Amino acid sequence: MNQQVLRSGLRGGAEFLLVLFFVVVGYAAWRKGLFPASANGYLGGYLQAALAAAAGALLVNLVAARSGRPGGAALVLGFLAVLGVAYYCGLSALAAAALLLAVSWGVGSLFHTGSGSDPWLTSLVGLAVVAAVVGWLLPFQVHDGRIHLAAAVLLVAWRREAVLEQARAVAAGFGQLRRQHPWWSSLLAGVAGFASIALWLPSLNYDDNAAHLGMVGQLLEGGYYRLDVSSQVWAVAPWANNVLHSLAALLAGQESRASMGLLWLLLGISGAYRLALALDGRREVALAAAAVFASHPLTVYFGSTMQVDGCVAAVVLHLAALLAGRCDLSRGALAIGALFGLLAGLKASNVVYALPALAWIGWQALRHRQWWGLARLVVAASVVGGSSYFYALLVTGNPVFPLFNSIFQSPYMPPVDFLDTRWRAGIDASLLWDLTFHSPRFGEHFPGAAGLAFLVLLPGCIYAMSCSRAACAVGLWALASGLLLFAQLQYLRYVFPALALLGTVGVVGAAGCLRRAGFAAGIPLLAAANLALAPTTDGIFKENPWQALLLEGRGARTQLVAEMIPQRALIERYLARDPDTCVLNSDTSAPFVAGGKGRAHSMAWYDQRLKLAKEWADEDPSGERWREVLRATGTSGIVVPAEASPGQRAAMQALGYVPVDRERGVELWSLPGNRQGECRLGAVRDQARRILQRNNR
């Protein structure tokens, strides 16, 4: 009796706090201007679209219910989302995503992932194995798009029964959810559709254009990856996501970020759904949790970039759902090992998320004497996640290059530990509040980037952890991992996986203590508020690039690149005219050379030697040192910012360079066609070819 009274009191207190937090956080967000400050014209357009979608969903669901076919709105909203991706990104991107999904099902179904395995978990395991195979083959010249396309088609044909089984399971599951929970499935489809608008954009992200797209371009251009740590310090960092994006590009025949972006969005949504279902058991609660995840401002942001933290969240959510049930290493060791390997292959710091889960699995293996299963898990994780670490050790002598170089002392970097000192704001009692209301302290964001879900659902999270051992374990895992990462570097993006776990637990707790009507009203409002804050995650979003896309169509994508990253536009236009030359980007504030397919080099810190060469040359106003640098590199084109040093301009004029293109105040200078030099940097720094030639002798 006392236990029932205590539980009832706990539930009542949690319900009161949830309502209080919802009102206080929402009011504070409005008063502090988080919503009006979102973006130029974004909020008005978003509200109009949201109201239109809600009204349309209401009408379609009512008509569908009267005709005996409930849930029509979810189907319509999902179709519109796919149509938007197809129009703005091209049918080739959509086809590449579909083929990759089929390949992942074909491969993943070879591994046991548990009874009644979910198709999205099977896909994740398959993608992990595919990324591993391609990752180990990166330095070998076998990456022709036609070869990969033929291999993919043959694999799907070979595994067609398994692929069709997974596809039927997805269709049947979606149909069942639409019929049984038409309103919740409509909410999820609408929120996911809004989240997918980030896929419409071209690759405008800083890190994508400075680093991530390098592998994509090199595989498209030369059929192999150069392992060039001289020109890009992150060249041999964990690369599983870059590998998958490169594979999508090879299948599509061009850069195709939206292909894997769409799959990662679906995998993250399905991960939140599966975790909530494992913790609560009710499908409407699982749909609500998936909608909250899809609405998170950072979920939208990760659709616009190749950065890995959104992918990590998807893997962690699926792993948590898998471990919330019975972990059977006797049959599922290889699949679970593939997930851990994928975590390692995405990012070295994921060891923080992996170790607690591995410790729990190890303890379970000891209890049930599953030694062989544990050994197979470790081997699978090592093979799936080990390629980048192996090649980093082979090329640089440091398996986690450029990290911990004070220990490994690779000659490619100074013997110091790499650490971005900008994000050392510290941790104090107001951290949870500051993440949302003072987001600029924790990354290149604006206030509101952390969203409202975690703050609002905090009482629900505590309630769920107090009522369920599984929820408590997941919550403690997320808290411990997130705080450990945050203690090292106070960077919001890095703890997004932990926020995704805690947000899902919070939705489960809210469903357990709120009345049905309160839950049904609060979750859609929370999701709508989260989506309104999406532009706070990035300066590009602040400019509301969707306005140009809606007004001018997909042709505006090229113009967006020219406006927001003119250096990339200049390099691409130059190499399209003269594909055998190379370009030197002397604009260190915008080192966007990754789209140059190995023929563009930056003088920013990513290239330590060229950085030092530029600093040395800028000290000489006469230009003599700059002339030495330009002759040594053999570059034919130079991206020149407005603030270029007098020595650089004097050297270019003396050597005969002339301006041939200009974009947004940035110029590209080139030698005349009959005087273009031999591009030397690429050949000297082609580590893959050097190692293979040495091994062939």
C-alpha positions as CSV (number, residue, x, y, z in Angstrom):
1,M,0.0,0.0,0.0
2,N,2.8,2.4,1.0
3,Q,4.6,1.6,-2.3
4,Q,1.4,2.4,-4.3
5,V,1.0,5.7,-2.4
6,L,4.7,6.6,-3.1
7,R,4.4,5.7,-6.8
8,S,1.2,7.8,-7.1
9,G,2.8,10.7,-5.4
10,L,5.9,10.4,-7.6
11,R,3.7,10.3,-10.7
12,G,1.7,13.4,-9.5
13,G,4.8,15.3,-8.8
14,A,6.4,14.5,-12.1
15,E,3.2,15.5,-13.9
16,F,3.1,18.8,-12.1
17,L,6.8,19.5,-12.9
18,L,6.4,18.5,-16.6
19,V,3.6,21.1,-17.0
20,L,5.5,23.7,-15.0
21,F,8.7,23.1,-17.1
22,F,6.7,23.3,-20.3
23,V,5.2,26.6,-19.4
24,V,8.4,28.1,-17.9
25,V,10.8,27.0,-20.6
26,G,8.4,28.0,-23.4
27,Y,7.7,31.4,-21.9
28,A,11.5,32.0,-21.3
29,A,12.2,31.0,-24.9
30,W,9.6,33.5,-26.2
31,R,10.7,36.3,-23.9
32,K,14.4,35.9,-24.7
33,G,13.6,36.1,-28.4
34,L,14.7,32.7,-29.5
35,F,11.9,32.2,-32.0
36,P,11.7,35.6,-33.7
37,A,15.5,35.6,-34.0
38,S,15.5,32.2,-35.8
39,A,16.1,33.5,-39.3
40,N,15.2,36.0,-41.9
41,G,11.6,35.1,-42.8
42,Y,12.0,31.5,-41.7
43,L,9.6,31.7,-38.8
44,G,6.7,33.2,-40.8
45,G,7.2,30.6,-43.6
46,Y,7.5,27.8,-41.1
47,L,4.3,28.7,-39.3
48,Q,2.4,28.9,-42.6
49,A,3.7,25.6,-43.7
50,A,3.1,24.0,-40.3
51,L,-0.5,25.2,-40.1
52,A,-1.1,24.1,-43.7
53,A,0.3,20.7,-43.0
54,A,-1.7,20.3,-39.8
55,A,-5.0,21.4,-41.5
56,G,-4.2,19.1,-44.5
57,A,-3.5,16.2,-42.2
58,L,-6.7,16.8,-40.2
59,L,-8.8,16.9,-43.4
60,V,-7.1,13.8,-45.0
61,N,-7.3,11.7,-41.8
62,L,-11.0,12.6,-41.4
63,V,-11.8,11.7,-45.0
64,A,-9.7,8.5,-44.8
65,A,-11.4,7.5,-41.5
66,R,-14.9,7.9,-43.0
67,S,-13.8,5.8,-46.0
68,G,-12.5,3.0,-43.7
69,R,-8.8,3.6,-44.5
70,P,-7.4,5.6,-41.6
71,G,-4.0,7.1,-41.6
72,G,-3.9,8.6,-45.1
73,A,-2.2,11.8,-43.9
74,A,0.9,10.0,-42.9
75,L,1.2,8.5,-46.4
76,V,0.6,11.9,-48.1
77,L,3.1,13.8,-45.9
78,G,5.7,11.1,-46.4
79,F,5.2,11.2,-50.1
80,L,5.6,15.0,-50.1
81,A,8.9,14.7,-48.2
82,V,10.3,12.2,-50.6
83,L,9.1,14.3,-53.5
84,G,11.0,17.3,-52.1
85,V,14.2,15.4,-51.8
86,A,13.8,14.0,-55.3
87,Y,13.2,17.5,-56.8
88,Y,15.9,19.4,-55.1
89,C,18.6,16.7,-54.9
90,G,17.8,14.8,-58.1
91,L,16.4,11.4,-58.8
92,S,20.0,10.0,-58.8
93,A,20.4,10.9,-55.1
94,L,17.1,9.1,-54.3
95,A,18.0,6.1,-56.4
96,A,21.4,5.9,-54.7
97,A,19.7,6.0,-51.3
98,A,17.3,3.2,-52.3
99,L,20.1,1.0,-53.7
100,L,22.2,1.5,-50.6
101,L,19.3,0.6,-48.4
102,A,18.7,-2.5,-50.5
103,V,22.4,-3.4,-50.3
104,S,22.4,-2.9,-46.5
105,W,19.4,-5.2,-46.1
106,G,21.1,-7.8,-48.3
107,V,24.3,-7.7,-46.3
108,G,22.8,-7.1,-42.8
109,S,20.4,-10.0,-43.2
110,L,23.4,-12.4,-43.3
111,F,23.9,-11.6,-39.6
112,H,21.6,-12.6,-36.8
113,T,20.2,-9.5,-35.0
114,G,17.7,-11.2,-32.8
115,S,14.2,-12.7,-33.1
116,G,11.8,-10.5,-34.9
117,S,14.7,-8.3,-36.0
118,D,13.8,-4.8,-37.1
119,P,14.6,-3.9,-40.8
120,W,16.3,-0.7,-39.8
121,L,18.6,-2.5,-37.4
122,T,19.4,-4.9,-40.2
123,S,20.2,-2.0,-42.4
124,L,22.5,-0.4,-39.9
125,V,24.4,-3.7,-39.5
126,G,24.7,-3.9,-43.3
127,L,25.9,-0.4,-43.7
128,A,28.6,-1.0,-41.0
129,V,29.9,-4.1,-43.0
130,V,29.7,-2.2,-46.3
131,A,31.6,0.7,-44.8
132,A,34.2,-1.7,-43.5
133,V,34.8,-3.4,-46.8
134,V,35.1,-0.2,-48.8
135,G,37.2,1.4,-46.0
136,W,39.8,-1.3,-46.2
137,L,39.9,-1.0,-50.0
138,L,40.2,2.8,-50.1
139,P,43.9,3.2,-51.2
140,F,43.4,0.7,-54.0
141,Q,42.3,1.9,-57.5
142,V,39.2,-0.2,-57.7
143,H,36.6,2.5,-56.9
144,D,35.0,3.0,-60.3
145,G,31.3,4.0,-60.1
146,R,30.4,1.3,-62.7
147,I,32.1,-1.4,-60.7
148,H,30.3,-0.4,-57.5
149,L,27.0,-0.1,-59.3
150,A,27.4,-3.6,-60.8
151,A,28.5,-5.1,-57.5
152,A,25.5,-3.5,-55.7
153,V,23.0,-4.7,-58.3
154,L,24.5,-8.2,-58.3
155,L,24.4,-8.4,-54.5
156,V,20.8,-7.2,-54.4
157,A,19.9,-9.8,-57.0
158,W,21.7,-12.5,-55.0
159,R,20.0,-11.5,-51.8
160,R,16.6,-10.5,-53.4
161,E,14.5,-12.7,-51.1
162,A,16.0,-11.2,-48.0
163,V,15.8,-7.7,-49.4
164,L,12.1,-8.1,-50.4
165,E,11.4,-9.6,-46.9
166,Q,12.9,-6.5,-45.3
167,A,11.0,-4.1,-47.6
168,R,7.7,-5.9,-47.0
169,A,8.4,-5.7,-43.2
170,V,8.9,-1.9,-43.5
171,A,5.7,-1.5,-45.6
172,A,3.7,-3.7,-43.3
173,G,4.9,-1.9,-40.2
174,F,4.2,1.5,-41.7
175,G,0.8,0.5,-42.8
176,Q,-0.1,-1.0,-39.4
177,L,1.1,2.2,-37.6
178,R,-1.0,4.4,-40.0
179,R,-4.1,2.3,-39.4
180,Q,-3.8,1.9,-35.6
181,H,-2.3,5.3,-34.8
182,P,-3.3,7.7,-37.6
183,W,-2.7,10.9,-35.7
184,W,0.7,10.0,-34.1
185,S,1.9,8.5,-37.4
186,S,0.8,11.7,-39.2
187,L,2.7,13.8,-36.6
188,L,5.9,11.8,-37.2
189,A,5.6,11.9,-41.0
190,G,5.1,15.7,-40.9
191,V,8.0,16.4,-38.5
192,A,10.3,14.1,-40.4
193,G,9.2,15.9,-43.6
194,F,10.2,19.2,-42.1
195,A,13.5,17.8,-40.9
196,S,14.3,16.6,-44.4
197,I,14.4,20.1,-45.8
198,A,18.0,20.3,-44.8
199,L,18.7,17.6,-47.4
200,W,17.6,20.1,-50.1
201,L,20.6,22.2,-49.6
202,P,23.9,21.8,-51.4
203,S,27.0,21.0,-49.2
204,L,27.6,24.4,-47.7
205,N,29.0,23.3,-44.3
206,Y,32.5,24.5,-43.4
207,D,33.9,21.1,-42.4
208,D,32.4,19.4,-45.4
209,N,34.1,21.8,-47.8
210,A,37.3,21.9,-45.9
211,A,37.7,18.2,-45.2
212,H,34.8,15.6,-45.6
213,L,34.2,16.0,-49.3
214,G,37.9,15.3,-50.1
215,M,37.4,11.5,-50.1
216,V,34.2,11.9,-52.2
217,G,36.1,13.9,-54.9
218,Q,39.2,11.7,-54.9
219,L,37.2,8.5,-55.4
220,L,35.0,10.1,-58.2
221,E,38.1,11.5,-59.9
222,G,40.8,8.9,-59.5
223,G,39.2,5.8,-58.1
224,Y,41.2,5.6,-54.9
225,Y,41.9,7.6,-51.8
226,R,45.4,9.2,-51.4
227,L,45.7,9.0,-47.6
228,D,47.1,12.5,-48.0
229,V,47.8,13.7,-44.4
230,S,50.1,16.4,-45.6
231,S,47.4,18.5,-47.2
232,Q,44.6,17.4,-44.8
233,V,45.4,16.6,-41.2
234,W,42.1,14.7,-40.8
235,A,42.7,12.5,-43.9
236,V,43.1,9.3,-41.9
237,A,40.7,10.1,-39.1
238,P,37.8,7.6,-38.6
239,W,36.1,7.7,-41.9
240,A,33.1,5.4,-42.0
241,N,30.6,8.2,-42.7
242,N,32.8,9.7,-45.4
243,V,33.1,6.2,-47.0
244,L,29.4,5.7,-47.1
245,H,28.9,9.2,-48.6
246,S,31.6,8.4,-51.2
247,L,29.9,5.1,-52.1
248,A,26.6,7.0,-52.5
249,A,28.4,9.5,-54.8
250,L,29.9,6.7,-56.9
251,L,26.4,5.1,-57.3
252,A,24.8,8.4,-58.2
253,G,27.7,9.5,-60.4
254,Q,28.2,12.8,-58.6
255,E,28.4,14.2,-55.1
256,S,25.2,13.1,-53.3
257,R,25.2,14.0,-49.6
258,A,21.4,13.8,-49.5
259,S,21.5,10.0,-50.2
260,M,23.2,9.0,-46.9
261,G,21.6,12.0,-45.1
262,L,18.2,10.6,-45.8
263,L,19.2,7.2,-44.6
264,W,20.8,8.5,-41.4
265,L,17.6,10.5,-40.7
266,L,15.5,7.4,-41.1
267,L,17.9,5.4,-39.0
268,G,17.8,7.9,-36.2
269,I,14.0,8.1,-36.2
270,S,13.7,4.4,-36.2
271,G,16.3,4.1,-33.4
272,A,14.3,6.5,-31.2
273,Y,11.1,4.5,-32.0
274,R,12.7,1.2,-31.2
275,L,14.3,2.4,-27.9
276,A,11.0,3.9,-26.7
277,L,9.1,0.7,-27.7
278,A,11.7,-1.3,-25.7
279,L,11.2,0.9,-22.6
280,D,7.5,1.4,-22.7
281,G,5.9,-1.1,-25.1
282,R,3.2,1.3,-26.5
283,R,3.5,2.2,-30.2
284,E,1.9,5.6,-29.8
285,V,4.6,6.5,-27.2
286,A,7.3,5.2,-29.6
287,L,5.9,7.3,-32.4
288,A,6.0,10.4,-30.1
289,A,9.6,9.7,-29.1
290,A,10.5,9.4,-32.8
291,A,8.8,12.7,-33.6
292,V,10.6,14.5,-30.8
293,F,14.0,13.2,-32.0
294,A,13.2,14.2,-35.6
295,S,12.2,17.7,-34.4
296,H,15.4,18.4,-32.6
297,P,17.2,21.4,-34.1
298,L,20.4,19.5,-34.4
299,T,18.6,16.6,-36.2
300,V,17.7,19.1,-38.9
301,Y,21.2,20.5,-38.9
302,F,22.9,17.1,-39.4
303,G,20.8,16.7,-42.6
304,S,22.9,19.5,-44.1
305,T,26.3,18.2,-43.3
306,M,28.6,15.1,-43.4
307,Q,29.5,15.6,-39.7
308,V,29.1,12.4,-37.8
309,D,27.4,13.2,-34.5
310,G,23.9,12.6,-36.0
311,C,25.0,9.3,-37.3
312,V,26.5,8.4,-33.9
313,A,23.1,9.2,-32.3
314,A,21.4,6.8,-34.7
315,V,23.8,4.0,-33.9
316,V,23.6,4.6,-30.1
317,L,19.8,4.7,-30.1
318,H,19.7,1.3,-31.9
319,L,22.3,-0.1,-29.7
320,A,20.4,1.0,-26.6
321,A,17.2,-0.6,-27.9
322,L,19.1,-3.8,-28.6
323,L,20.7,-3.9,-25.2
324,A,17.4,-3.0,-23.4
325,G,16.3,-6.5,-24.2
326,R,18.1,-9.7,-23.7
327,C,21.6,-9.6,-25.3
328,D,22.2,-13.0,-26.9
329,L,25.9,-13.3,-27.8
330,S,25.6,-16.9,-28.8
331,R,23.9,-15.8,-32.0
332,G,24.1,-12.0,-32.3
333,A,27.7,-11.4,-31.5
334,L,28.8,-10.5,-35.0
335,A,25.9,-8.0,-35.5
336,I,26.5,-6.3,-32.2
337,G,30.2,-6.2,-32.9
338,A,29.5,-4.6,-36.2
339,L,27.6,-1.8,-34.4
340,F,30.5,-1.2,-32.0
341,G,32.8,-1.3,-35.0
342,L,30.7,1.3,-36.7
343,L,30.9,3.5,-33.6
344,A,34.7,3.3,-33.7
345,G,34.7,3.9,-37.4
346,L,32.7,7.0,-37.1
347,K,34.7,8.8,-34.4
348,A,37.5,8.0,-32.0
349,S,35.8,9.7,-29.1
350,N,32.9,7.3,-29.4
351,V,34.9,5.1,-27.1
352,V,33.1,7.1,-24.4
353,Y,29.7,5.8,-25.6
354,A,31.0,2.3,-26.4
355,L,32.9,1.4,-23.1
356,P,29.9,1.4,-20.7
357,A,27.9,-0.7,-23.1
358,L,30.8,-3.1,-23.7
359,A,31.4,-3.4,-19.9
360,W,27.7,-4.4,-19.5
361,I,27.9,-6.9,-22.3
362,G,31.2,-8.3,-20.9
363,W,29.5,-8.7,-17.5
364,Q,26.6,-10.5,-19.1
365,A,29.0,-12.8,-21.1
366,L,30.8,-13.7,-17.8
367,R,27.5,-14.5,-16.1
368,H,26.3,-16.7,-19.0
369,R,29.8,-18.1,-19.9
370,Q,29.5,-16.8,-23.5
371,W,33.2,-16.5,-24.0
372,W,33.2,-17.4,-27.7
373,G,30.4,-14.9,-28.4
374,L,32.4,-12.1,-26.7
375,A,35.5,-13.0,-28.6
376,R,33.6,-12.9,-31.9
377,L,32.1,-9.5,-30.9
378,V,35.6,-8.1,-30.3
379,V,37.0,-9.4,-33.6
380,A,34.0,-8.2,-35.6
381,A,34.2,-4.7,-34.0
382,S,38.0,-4.6,-34.7
383,V,37.5,-5.6,-38.4
384,V,34.6,-3.3,-39.0
385,G,36.0,-0.2,-37.3
386,G,39.7,-0.7,-37.7
387,S,40.6,0.4,-41.3
388,S,41.2,4.1,-40.6
389,Y,43.3,3.3,-37.5
390,F,45.4,0.8,-39.4
391,Y,46.1,3.2,-42.3
392,A,46.8,6.1,-39.9
393,L,49.4,4.0,-38.1
394,L,50.9,2.8,-41.4
395,V,51.2,6.4,-42.9
396,T,51.8,8.5,-39.8
397,G,52.9,6.2,-37.0
398,N,49.9,7.5,-34.9
399,P,46.7,5.3,-35.1
400,V,44.5,8.2,-33.9
401,F,46.3,11.0,-35.9
402,P,46.2,13.9,-35.3
403,L,45.1,13.3,-31.7
404,F,47.5,12.5,-28.9
405,N,50.5,13.3,-31.0
406,S,52.5,14.3,-27.9
407,I,52.6,10.5,-27.3
408,F,53.0,9.1,-30.8
409,Q,55.0,12.1,-32.2
410,S,54.2,11.7,-35.8
411,P,56.3,14.0,-38.0
412,Y,53.2,15.2,-39.8
413,M,52.2,17.4,-36.9
414,P,53.9,19.1,-34.0
415,P,54.3,16.8,-31.0
416,V,51.4,18.3,-29.1
417,D,47.9,17.1,-28.2
418,F,45.3,18.5,-30.5
419,L,42.6,20.5,-28.6
420,D,40.3,23.3,-29.7
421,T,40.7,25.8,-26.8
422,R,37.7,27.9,-28.0
423,W,35.2,25.5,-26.3
424,R,36.3,25.6,-22.7
425,A,33.4,27.4,-21.1
426,G,33.4,25.1,-18.1
427,I,30.6,23.2,-16.4
428,D,28.5,24.7,-13.6
429,A,25.0,24.3,-12.1
430,S,23.3,26.2,-14.9
431,L,24.6,23.9,-17.6
432,L,21.3,22.4,-18.7
433,W,19.7,25.9,-19.0
434,D,22.8,27.3,-20.7
435,L,22.9,24.6,-23.4
436,T,19.6,26.0,-24.8
437,F,19.6,29.7,-23.8
438,H,23.4,30.3,-24.2
439,S,24.2,27.9,-27.0
440,P,26.9,30.1,-28.5
441,R,29.2,29.2,-25.6
442,F,29.2,25.6,-26.8
443,G,29.7,25.8,-30.5
444,E,29.1,27.9,-33.7
445,H,25.4,28.3,-32.8
446,F,22.8,30.8,-31.8
447,P,20.7,30.7,-28.6
448,G,18.2,27.8,-28.9
449,A,20.4,25.3,-30.7
450,A,20.0,22.6,-28.1
451,G,16.2,22.7,-28.5
452,L,13.6,22.7,-25.7
453,A,13.0,18.9,-25.4
454,F,15.6,18.0,-22.9
455,L,14.8,20.9,-20.5
456,V,11.0,20.3,-20.8
457,L,11.2,16.6,-20.5
458,L,13.7,16.5,-17.6
459,P,11.1,15.6,-15.0
460,G,9.8,12.8,-17.3
461,C,13.3,11.5,-17.7
462,I,13.8,11.3,-13.9
463,Y,10.4,9.7,-13.5
464,A,11.1,7.0,-16.1
465,M,14.5,6.3,-14.5
466,S,12.9,5.9,-11.1
467,C,10.3,3.4,-12.5
468,S,12.2,1.2,-14.9
469,R,15.6,-0.5,-14.5
470,A,16.1,-0.4,-18.3
471,A,15.3,3.3,-18.5
472,C,17.6,4.0,-15.5
473,A,20.4,2.1,-17.2
474,V,20.0,4.0,-20.5
475,G,19.7,7.3,-18.7
476,L,22.8,6.7,-16.6
477,W,24.7,5.6,-19.7
478,A,23.7,8.8,-21.5
479,L,24.5,11.0,-18.5
480,A,27.9,9.4,-17.8
481,S,29.0,9.5,-21.4
482,G,27.7,13.0,-22.1
483,L,29.3,14.5,-19.0
484,L,32.6,12.7,-19.6
485,L,32.8,14.1,-23.1
486,F,31.6,17.5,-22.0
487,A,34.2,17.6,-19.3
488,Q,37.0,17.4,-21.9
489,L,35.4,19.9,-24.4
490,Q,32.3,21.9,-23.9
491,Y,31.0,21.4,-27.5
492,L,27.2,20.9,-28.0
493,R,27.4,18.8,-31.1
494,Y,29.5,16.1,-29.5
495,V,26.9,15.3,-26.8
496,F,23.9,15.2,-29.2
497,P,23.8,11.3,-29.0
498,A,23.5,11.6,-25.2
499,L,20.7,14.2,-25.6
500,A,18.9,11.9,-28.1
501,L,19.0,9.1,-25.5
502,L,17.8,11.3,-22.7
503,G,15.1,12.9,-24.8
504,T,13.7,9.4,-25.7
505,V,13.7,8.4,-22.0
506,G,12.0,11.7,-21.2
507,V,9.2,11.0,-23.7
508,V,8.7,7.6,-22.1
509,G,8.5,9.1,-18.7
510,A,6.1,11.9,-19.8
511,A,3.8,9.2,-21.3
512,G,3.8,7.4,-17.9
513,C,2.8,10.3,-15.8
514,L,0.8,12.7,-18.0
515,R,-2.8,12.3,-18.7
516,R,-3.5,11.1,-22.3
517,A,-4.9,14.4,-23.4
518,G,-2.0,16.3,-21.9
519,F,0.5,14.1,-23.6
520,A,-1.3,14.3,-26.9
521,A,-1.3,18.1,-26.8
522,G,2.2,18.6,-25.3
523,I,4.3,16.5,-27.7
524,P,3.1,18.1,-30.9
525,L,3.6,21.6,-29.4
526,L,7.1,20.6,-28.3
527,A,8.0,19.2,-31.7
528,A,6.7,22.4,-33.4
529,A,8.8,24.6,-31.1
530,N,11.9,22.5,-31.7
531,L,11.5,22.8,-35.5
532,A,11.1,26.6,-35.2
533,L,14.5,26.7,-33.6
534,A,16.3,24.8,-36.4
535,P,17.9,27.9,-37.8
536,T,19.7,28.6,-34.5
537,T,22.1,25.7,-35.2
538,D,24.0,27.3,-38.0
539,G,24.8,30.6,-39.7
540,I,23.8,29.3,-43.1
541,F,20.4,28.4,-41.7
542,K,20.1,31.9,-40.4
543,E,20.2,33.3,-43.9
544,N,17.1,31.1,-44.7
545,P,18.4,29.5,-47.9
546,W,15.1,27.7,-48.4
547,Q,13.5,31.0,-49.5
548,A,15.7,31.0,-52.6
549,L,15.0,27.3,-53.3
550,L,11.2,27.8,-53.0
551,L,11.2,30.9,-55.2
552,E,13.8,29.9,-57.8
553,G,13.7,26.1,-57.8
554,R,16.6,23.7,-57.7
555,G,18.7,26.0,-59.9
556,A,19.2,28.1,-56.8
557,R,21.5,25.5,-55.4
558,T,24.4,26.6,-57.6
559,Q,23.8,30.2,-56.7
560,L,23.8,29.3,-53.0
561,V,27.2,27.8,-53.3
562,A,28.5,30.9,-55.1
563,E,27.1,33.2,-52.4
564,M,28.1,31.3,-49.3
565,I,31.3,29.6,-50.3
566,P,32.7,31.5,-53.3
567,Q,36.1,29.8,-52.9
568,R,34.6,26.5,-53.8
569,A,32.7,28.0,-56.8
570,L,35.9,29.5,-58.1
571,I,37.9,26.3,-57.8
572,E,35.2,24.2,-59.4
573,R,34.8,26.5,-62.3
574,Y,38.5,26.7,-62.9
575,L,39.1,22.9,-62.7
576,A,36.1,22.4,-65.1
577,R,38.0,24.5,-67.7
578,D,41.5,23.1,-66.9
579,P,41.1,19.7,-65.2
580,D,44.8,18.8,-65.3
581,T,46.0,21.9,-63.4
582,C,46.0,22.5,-59.6
583,V,44.8,25.4,-57.5
584,L,46.3,26.9,-54.3
585,N,43.7,28.5,-51.9
586,S,45.5,31.2,-50.1
587,D,42.4,32.3,-48.3
588,T,43.1,30.8,-44.8
589,S,39.8,31.9,-43.4
590,A,37.9,29.8,-45.9
591,P,40.0,26.7,-46.7
592,F,37.4,25.1,-48.9
593,V,39.4,22.8,-51.2
594,A,37.7,19.4,-50.5
595,G,35.6,19.8,-53.6
596,G,38.8,20.1,-55.7
597,K,39.1,16.3,-56.1
598,G,42.7,16.3,-54.9
599,R,43.9,19.1,-57.2
600,A,43.2,22.0,-54.7
601,H,45.4,22.7,-51.7
602,S,44.8,25.1,-48.8
603,M,47.3,27.2,-47.0
604,A,45.3,27.0,-43.7
605,W,46.2,24.9,-40.7
606,Y,44.9,21.7,-42.3
607,D,48.1,21.7,-44.4
608,Q,50.9,22.3,-41.9
609,R,53.7,22.8,-44.4
610,L,51.8,25.2,-46.7
611,K,50.6,27.1,-43.6
612,L,54.2,27.6,-42.5
613,A,55.2,28.4,-46.1
614,K,52.5,31.2,-46.3
615,E,53.5,32.7,-43.0
616,W,57.2,32.7,-44.1
617,A,56.3,34.2,-47.5
618,D,54.1,36.9,-46.0
619,E,57.0,38.3,-44.0
620,D,58.6,39.4,-47.2
621,P,56.8,42.4,-48.8
622,S,59.0,42.2,-51.9
623,G,57.4,39.0,-53.0
624,E,60.6,37.0,-53.5
625,R,59.6,34.4,-51.0
626,W,56.2,34.1,-52.5
627,R,57.8,33.5,-55.9
628,E,59.8,30.6,-54.4
629,V,56.6,29.1,-52.9
630,L,54.6,29.3,-56.2
631,R,57.5,27.8,-58.2
632,A,57.9,25.0,-55.7
633,T,54.2,24.0,-55.8
634,G,53.8,24.3,-59.5
635,T,50.3,25.7,-59.1
636,S,48.5,27.3,-62.0
637,G,45.6,28.9,-60.2
638,I,45.5,30.8,-56.9
639,V,42.4,31.8,-54.9
640,V,43.2,35.3,-53.7
641,P,41.2,37.0,-50.9
642,A,40.8,40.7,-50.7
643,E,43.2,40.9,-47.8
644,A,46.1,39.1,-49.6
645,S,49.5,40.4,-48.6
646,P,51.5,42.9,-50.7
647,G,54.2,40.3,-51.2
648,Q,51.7,37.7,-52.6
649,R,50.3,40.2,-55.1
650,A,53.8,41.3,-56.2
651,A,54.9,37.7,-56.7
652,M,51.8,36.8,-58.8
653,Q,52.2,39.8,-61.0
654,A,55.9,39.2,-61.5
655,L,55.3,35.6,-62.5
656,G,52.6,36.5,-64.9
657,Y,49.5,35.5,-63.0
658,V,46.3,37.4,-64.1
659,P,42.8,37.5,-62.5
660,V,40.5,35.3,-64.5
661,D,37.4,34.9,-62.2
662,R,35.8,36.7,-59.3
663,E,33.0,35.9,-56.8
664,R,31.9,37.9,-53.8
665,G,35.1,39.8,-53.5
666,V,37.3,36.7,-53.9
667,E,39.5,36.4,-57.0
668,L,41.1,33.5,-58.8
669,W,44.4,34.3,-60.6
670,S,45.9,32.0,-63.2
671,L,48.9,31.7,-65.4
672,P,48.1,31.9,-69.2
673,G,47.3,28.6,-70.8
674,N,50.7,28.2,-72.5
675,R,52.6,28.9,-69.2
676,Q,50.7,26.7,-66.8
677,G,53.1,24.8,-64.5
678,E,53.3,21.2,-63.5
679,C,51.1,20.4,-60.5
680,R,53.7,18.9,-58.1
681,L,51.9,18.8,-54.7
682,G,49.5,16.0,-55.6
683,A,52.2,13.5,-56.8
684,V,54.5,14.2,-53.9
685,R,51.8,13.7,-51.3
686,D,50.0,10.7,-52.8
687,Q,50.7,8.4,-49.8
688,A,48.5,5.5,-51.2
689,R,50.4,5.3,-54.4
690,R,53.8,5.6,-52.7
691,I,53.0,2.8,-50.2
692,L,51.6,0.5,-52.9
693,Q,54.6,1.1,-55.2
694,R,56.9,0.3,-52.3
695,N,55.1,-2.8,-51.5
696,N,55.1,-3.9,-55.1
697,R,58.9,-3.8,-55.4
